[in-house]
Amino acid sequence: MKKIPMRSCIVTGEKLPKSELIRVVKTPNCDVIVDETGKCNGRGAYLKKDLEVFSKAQKSKILNKKLEIEVPESIYDELRSKVD
């Protein structure tokens, strides 16, 4: 039986399987990207795939705090487009 990697959402604090979360990364070049593979180098933060969670993250600016950089609004738009 294969072990399922668990990660915590920075907004809700829930521990969820990695596949149910989206990773946002601050790369070594200080760019902020949405990491679909979950394997990009850099400081990462996980968000639950939920529009309400993305809105809370944007209002509280929690990604700015966790990634230690100003996160552009386009990242939040990209996150919203990833949720079906």
Summary of the structure (lengths in Angstrom):
residues: 84
radius of gyration: 12.2
end to end distance: 29.5
largest distance: 40.9
contacts: 219
relative contact order: 0.22
helix: 35%
strand: 26%
